[in-house]
Amino acid sequence: MKRARWMGWTIAIGLFTYLLTYVVFYFFQDKIVFQGKALAPAYQFQFQQSFEEHFIKVSETDSVNAIFFRADSARGLMVYFHGNADNLQRWGQYAVDFTSQGYNVLMADYRGYGKSTGKPDEEILYSDAKQIIQWAQKNIPHNKLVIYGRSLGAAVASHVATTSPPDLLILETPFHQLSGALYGFPTRYNFSNAEFIPKITCKIVILHGTNDWVVPLRSARKLEPLLKPHDQFIIIEDGGHRNLRNFQWYHSNIATALQ
């Protein structure tokens, strides 16, 4: 009898803990999904290469802050959609990986990130991405367009590639869809690469590490059957979610893809 009562209490406590976690997660998921850090309007960016700062108007009231890095003798333009945390001060440091390959790079913060105004939302990110591409097409001369998406930004990049087709789409550490990536809890957001990838006509290159604890490799591998015959799924042994650029295999594959 005591054993049965103890098991009953254990199950009840476990169920209560799960339900409480579910409720907390559901109502606070915005802070989990969107972890941007705001910057003062007067903040001065510091990078090891020269850059231009722009503000791209995306609505009557809001603009997104963008940084443009110029390469020597540019072979094309890369528009980079970053992950869910921080702001351009962090992400802009990665532009050298692509300017060194002869590509101009345009990076923009999401609404509510860095100096960008407004509040982020899935549909807003998609809409803003399209306007960023349109701004780039109008203001930055180029013969080749590459769209790059990292983590959360992979879904943004995949979506915009269906409406503004690039010459190449590169996805770093993408997930299948967000609901499966956030510890199995349902979310108000889809951010589904699985929905967008079958609609993309250009070549797709996916890069993922075997030791990614944020977006496990098994999530990304669900995208592999959706790829076209000439697309690539590149696995970086021992690579994590935040350190793929520490591996030479990453840089050699990026160089090959951008040729």
C-alpha positions in Angstrom: 0.0 0.0 0.0 2.8 2.4 0.9 4.6 1.5 -2.2 1.5 2.2 -4.4 0.9 5.5 -2.6 4.6 6.5 -3.1 4.4 5.7 -6.8 1.2 7.7 -7.1 2.8 10.7 -5.6 5.9 10.3 -7.8 3.7 10.2 -10.9 1.6 13.2 -9.8 4.7 15.3 -9.0 6.2 14.4 -12.3 3.1 15.3 -14.2 2.7 18.6 -12.3 6.4 19.4 -13.1 5.9 18.7 -16.8 2.7 20.8 -17.0 4.3 23.7 -15.1 7.3 23.5 -17.4 5.0 23.4 -20.4 3.0 26.5 -19.3 6.2 28.4 -18.5 7.8 27.4 -21.8 4.7 28.3 -23.8 4.3 31.8 -22.4 8.0 32.7 -22.2 9.1 31.1 -25.5 9.7 34.4 -27.1 12.6 35.0 -24.8 13.9 31.5 -25.7 13.5 31.9 -29.4 14.6 35.5 -29.7 17.6 36.3 -27.6 18.7 39.5 -29.2 20.7 42.1 -27.4 19.8 45.8 -28.0 22.5 48.4 -28.7 22.3 52.2 -28.2 21.7 54.1 -31.4 25.1 55.8 -31.0 27.0 52.5 -30.5 30.1 52.3 -32.6 30.8 48.9 -34.2 34.3 47.6 -34.1 35.5 45.1 -36.7 38.9 44.2 -38.1 37.9 45.1 -41.7 36.3 48.2 -43.1 32.5 48.3 -43.2 29.5 50.5 -44.0 26.5 50.8 -41.7 23.0 51.1 -43.2 19.4 51.3 -41.9 16.8 49.5 -44.1 13.3 50.7 -43.7 11.0 47.6 -43.3 7.7 49.3 -42.2 6.3 52.7 -41.6 7.8 52.7 -38.0 10.7 50.3 -38.1 14.1 49.9 -39.7 16.6 47.1 -39.4 20.3 47.9 -38.9 22.7 46.4 -41.5 26.4 46.2 -41.9 28.0 45.9 -45.4 31.5 44.4 -45.7 33.3 44.9 -49.0 35.7 42.4 -50.5 38.5 43.1 -52.9 37.5 42.3 -56.5 34.2 40.9 -55.4 32.9 37.8 -57.2 29.4 38.1 -55.8 27.2 39.2 -52.9 26.4 37.2 -49.8 23.3 38.1 -47.7 23.8 36.5 -44.2 21.0 35.8 -41.8 22.4 35.1 -38.3 21.3 33.0 -35.4 18.8 33.8 -32.6 21.1 35.5 -30.1 23.2 38.7 -29.7 23.5 41.2 -32.5 25.8 42.4 -35.4 28.7 43.1 -33.1 29.1 39.4 -32.7 28.0 38.2 -36.1 29.9 40.8 -38.1 33.2 39.2 -37.0 32.3 36.2 -39.2 32.2 38.2 -42.4 35.9 37.7 -43.0 35.3 34.1 -43.7 33.4 35.2 -46.9 35.1 38.4 -47.9 38.4 36.4 -47.9 36.7 34.3 -50.6 35.9 37.3 -52.7 32.3 38.0 -51.6 30.8 41.2 -50.4 28.7 40.5 -47.3 25.5 42.1 -46.1 24.4 41.3 -42.6 21.2 42.7 -40.9 20.0 42.4 -37.4 16.4 41.2 -36.8 13.9 43.7 -35.3 14.6 44.3 -31.6 18.3 43.2 -32.1 21.1 45.6 -31.9 20.1 49.0 -33.3 17.1 47.5 -35.2 13.7 48.8 -34.0 10.5 46.9 -33.4 9.8 43.4 -32.1 10.8 40.1 -33.8 8.2 37.6 -35.0 8.3 34.7 -37.4 6.3 36.3 -40.2 8.0 39.7 -39.6 11.4 38.0 -40.0 10.3 36.5 -43.3 8.9 39.8 -44.6 12.0 41.7 -43.5 14.3 39.2 -45.2 12.5 39.8 -48.5 12.9 43.5 -48.1 16.6 43.2 -47.3 17.1 41.2 -50.4 15.2 43.7 -52.5 17.3 46.5 -50.9 20.5 44.6 -51.8 19.4 44.0 -55.3 18.8 47.8 -55.7 21.8 49.2 -53.9 24.6 46.7 -54.2 25.7 45.7 -57.7 26.5 42.0 -58.1 26.4 39.2 -60.7 25.9 36.4 -58.2 23.8 36.2 -55.1 24.4 33.8 -52.2 22.0 33.6 -49.3 23.5 32.2 -46.0 21.5 31.2 -43.0 22.8 30.0 -39.6 20.6 28.2 -37.1 17.4 30.2 -36.7 18.6 32.2 -39.6 18.6 29.1 -41.8 14.8 29.0 -41.8 14.7 32.7 -42.6 17.2 32.1 -45.5 15.3 29.1 -46.7 12.0 31.0 -46.8 13.4 34.0 -48.6 15.1 31.7 -51.1 11.6 30.5 -52.2 10.5 34.1 -53.0 13.8 35.7 -54.1 15.8 32.8 -55.6 19.6 33.2 -55.2 22.3 31.4 -57.1 23.3 29.4 -54.0 21.8 28.8 -50.6 24.1 27.8 -47.7 22.6 26.6 -44.4 24.7 26.2 -41.3 23.4 24.1 -38.4 19.8 24.1 -39.6 17.0 22.3 -37.8 14.2 20.3 -39.4 11.6 22.6 -37.8 11.6 24.7 -34.6 9.1 22.6 -32.6 11.4 19.6 -32.8 14.4 21.7 -31.8 13.1 23.2 -28.6 13.3 20.2 -26.3 10.2 18.6 -27.8 7.8 21.3 -26.6 5.3 22.7 -29.1 5.8 26.3 -30.1 3.8 29.2 -31.6 6.5 29.3 -34.3 7.2 26.9 -37.1 10.5 28.1 -38.7 10.3 25.0 -40.9 13.2 24.3 -43.2 11.4 21.1 -44.1 8.6 23.1 -45.6 10.7 25.5 -47.6 13.6 23.3 -48.9 11.5 21.3 -51.4 10.5 24.7 -53.0 14.0 25.9 -53.6 15.4 25.7 -57.1 19.0 26.7 -56.6 21.8 24.5 -55.2 21.7 24.0 -51.4 24.7 23.3 -49.2 24.1 22.2 -45.6 26.9 22.1 -43.0 26.4 20.5 -39.6 28.6 19.1 -36.8 28.4 15.8 -35.0 28.6 17.3 -31.6 25.9 20.0 -31.9 23.9 19.9 -28.6 21.7 22.9 -29.5 20.5 21.5 -32.8 21.4 17.8 -32.9 22.6 16.3 -36.1 19.6 14.0 -36.2 17.3 17.0 -36.7 19.3 18.3 -39.6 19.5 14.9 -41.2 15.7 14.9 -41.6 16.3 17.5 -44.3 18.7 15.3 -46.3 15.9 13.4 -48.2 14.4 16.7 -49.3 17.6 17.8 -51.1 18.1 17.7 -54.9 20.7 15.3 -56.4 23.3 18.1 -56.8 22.8 19.5 -53.3 25.3 18.8 -50.5 25.0 17.7 -46.9 28.4 18.1 -45.3 29.1 16.7 -41.8 31.9 18.1 -39.8 33.3 15.6 -37.3 33.4 16.9 -33.7 31.9 20.2 -34.8 29.4 21.9 -32.4 26.8 24.5 -32.8 29.0 27.5 -32.4 32.5 26.4 -33.6 32.2 25.1 -37.1 34.5 27.9 -38.3 37.3 26.5 -36.1 37.5 23.5 -38.5 39.5 23.5 -41.7 36.9 21.2 -43.2 34.3 24.0 -42.9 36.5 26.5 -44.6 37.5 24.2 -47.5 33.9 23.3 -48.2 32.8 27.0 -48.1 35.6 27.8 -50.5 34.5 25.1 -52.9 30.8 26.1 -52.7 31.7 29.8 -53.4 33.8 29.1 -56.4 
